[in-house]
């Protein structure tokens, strides 16, 4: 069974640009969560989606958005990038708030 | 005060030693997760527990709901256990409290 796939693995953007990250969950998993990890703040929750519905949103500005498609694949978008958005973005899938299976992450650098 | 506190922040052990990492939390929870993160970023879920004790190989996780405390034990530690261990809790209140809240992690280094 394939694991959680995140693309791209690495991304370099400049301030003011926008970025879209993709996550393909494990087959059969309908829950997808996104997390941001930085050296200063550690791991922080961004969003949780279940069957195309956003169930939860973390304490992030409106520049951070996401969606989930009917095949459970999910995307997150960050608009008007700031230097502080540089981070490792992790996606995790689960059956329904059970054991989380993490992808390898997308490392975003904002210059 | 953070909702999830881990101790110690850093731990260095000799191969073969018994290791304990602690996690305390301040909110009511539906489940507690222990995660392992190796250099490079990949995260692996080790345990999800809501009561009692779980064991997988050399790893043991326990939780005391009344005391709001969990421990992760590693028996017969090995250099390949070197990683960051992260505790995370899922709250029971409605809305955003049901998200996972993470501890700051414990950096474990096991020397040969």
Interface residues (C-beta under 8 A of the other chain):
Chain A: X33 X35 X37 X42 X43 X44 X45 X48 X55 X56 X57 X58 X59 X88 X90 X92 X97 X98 X99 X100 X101 X102 X104 X105 X107
Chain B: X30 X31 X33 X35 X40 X41 X42 X43 X44 X45 X48 X86 X88 X90 X95 X96 X98 X99 X100 X101 X102 X103 X104 X105
